[in-house]
Amino acid sequence: MINNVVLIGRLTRDPELRYTPSNVAVATFNLAVNRNFKGANGEREADFINCIMWRKQAENFANWVKKGALVGITGRIQTRSYDNQQGQRVYVTEVVAENFQTLEKKDNSANQSSMENQMPPSYGQGEPMDISDDDLPF
């Protein structure tokens, strides 16, 4: 069976980095991904996808990527459920991001050269994503 997700989009807010009681890093974020078609009003619509990332990847992601950044992620879809405070069962579907890559340079020219020297071009266990501008949905 295959459960593989590849997304390119922009962060809707800064990643939220937290730690579990056993000190495992976890980052949550929301990715806005444009659809390949325009809506009835003639404007391009987007899906807002909840994502989660774990361990060192989460720390790297939270340290390097901020709201509005264009990123590519690979991972898998996961569903889970829990009982809320009212005793109702809540179902959650999210993308568990395993690898990421920033897809544009930082725009602050004062820090740009020092940041580029410190920041590797991609993170994760795979090869960098080779994506042409024609494949971007926006």
C-alpha positions in Angstrom: 0.0 0.0 0.0 1.1 3.5 -0.7 0.6 6.6 1.4 2.8 9.4 0.0 2.1 13.1 -0.1 4.1 15.9 -1.9 2.9 19.5 -1.3 4.2 22.9 -2.3 2.6 25.9 -0.6 3.0 28.8 1.7 2.9 28.8 5.5 -0.2 30.6 6.8 1.6 31.3 10.1 4.9 30.6 11.9 5.3 26.9 12.8 4.4 26.2 16.4 7.2 24.2 18.1 6.4 22.3 21.3 7.9 19.4 23.2 6.2 16.3 24.4 6.6 15.3 28.1 9.4 13.0 27.0 11.2 16.0 25.3 10.4 15.0 21.7 10.1 18.1 19.4 6.9 18.5 17.4 6.0 21.3 15.1 2.5 22.0 13.8 1.8 24.3 10.8 -0.8 25.1 8.1 0.1 25.1 4.5 -1.9 27.0 1.8 -1.8 25.1 -1.5 -3.3 26.7 -4.5 -5.7 24.6 -6.6 -5.1 24.0 -10.3 -8.3 25.8 -11.3 -10.1 29.1 -10.7 -13.4 29.3 -8.8 -16.7 30.7 -10.0 -15.5 34.3 -9.1 -12.5 33.8 -11.4 -9.9 33.8 -8.6 -7.7 30.9 -7.7 -8.7 29.0 -4.6 -6.5 27.3 -2.1 -6.7 24.4 0.3 -5.4 24.9 3.9 -3.7 21.7 5.0 -2.8 20.9 8.6 0.7 19.4 8.9 2.8 18.0 11.7 6.5 17.3 11.9 8.6 15.5 14.5 12.0 15.5 16.2 15.0 17.3 14.7 13.2 18.0 11.4 10.6 19.9 13.5 13.3 22.0 15.2 15.0 22.8 11.9 11.7 23.7 10.3 10.6 26.0 13.1 14.0 27.7 13.2 14.3 28.4 9.4 10.8 28.8 8.1 8.3 31.6 8.9 4.9 32.7 7.8 4.5 33.3 4.1 7.5 31.1 3.2 7.2 28.9 0.1 8.1 25.3 1.0 7.9 21.8 -0.4 7.2 18.9 1.9 7.0 15.2 1.5 5.2 12.9 3.9 2.1 10.9 4.5 -1.6 11.4 5.4 -2.6 10.3 8.9 -6.0 10.2 10.6 -6.5 10.0 14.3 -9.2 10.7 16.8 -9.7 11.8 20.4 -12.4 12.6 22.8 -12.8 16.4 23.5 -13.8 18.0 26.8 -17.4 17.6 26.0 -17.0 13.9 25.5 -17.4 14.0 21.7 -15.2 12.0 19.4 -13.1 14.4 17.2 -11.5 13.1 14.0 -8.4 14.8 12.6 -6.7 14.3 9.2 -3.3 15.8 8.8 -0.1 15.4 6.8 2.9 14.0 8.7 5.8 15.9 7.0 9.0 13.8 6.9 11.1 16.1 4.7 11.0 19.7 3.6 12.8 22.1 1.4 12.6 25.9 1.2 11.9 27.1 -2.3 12.9 30.7 -2.2 15.6 32.8 -0.8 15.1 34.9 2.3 14.2 38.5 1.4 16.1 40.4 4.1 19.2 41.6 2.3 21.0 42.6 5.5 21.1 39.0 6.8 20.8 37.2 3.4 24.5 36.4 2.8 25.1 35.1 6.4 21.9 33.1 6.4 22.7 31.5 3.0 26.1 30.4 4.2 24.6 28.7 7.3 21.4 27.2 5.9 21.6 24.0 3.8 19.4 24.1 0.7 17.3 21.2 1.8 16.5 19.0 4.8 15.5 15.3 5.1 16.8 12.0 4.0 16.0 12.3 0.3 17.5 14.2 -2.6 16.4 17.8 -3.1 13.1 18.2 -5.0 13.7 19.2 -8.7 10.6 21.3 -9.5 10.3 23.6 -12.5 8.3 26.9 -12.3 5.8 25.4 -14.7 4.9 22.7 -12.1 4.1 25.2 -9.4 0.3 25.6 -8.9 0.5 29.4 -8.3 
